[in-house]
């Protein structure tokens, strides 16, 4: 085998290795990003659930009317979602 053929083989194998490494890295990064998004969504749902439960409790205790509780819950959930989106 000629020296130029050996050099080409080394270059091809190195390129394939870099491509495999980049593919693995991108796959890992995608999983990390998706995991972060899932956690963000989970936090938003838990926050919204807590806000709604609190407003429901205030309404059932007679401390606020249903429309007031609903409006307050909507505003609080929107504000919480905005804070979570902006980090």
HELIX and SHEET records of a PDB file:
HELIX    1   1 UNK A    3  UNK A   60  1                                  58    
HELIX    2   2 UNK A   66  UNK A   86  1                                  21    
END                                                                             
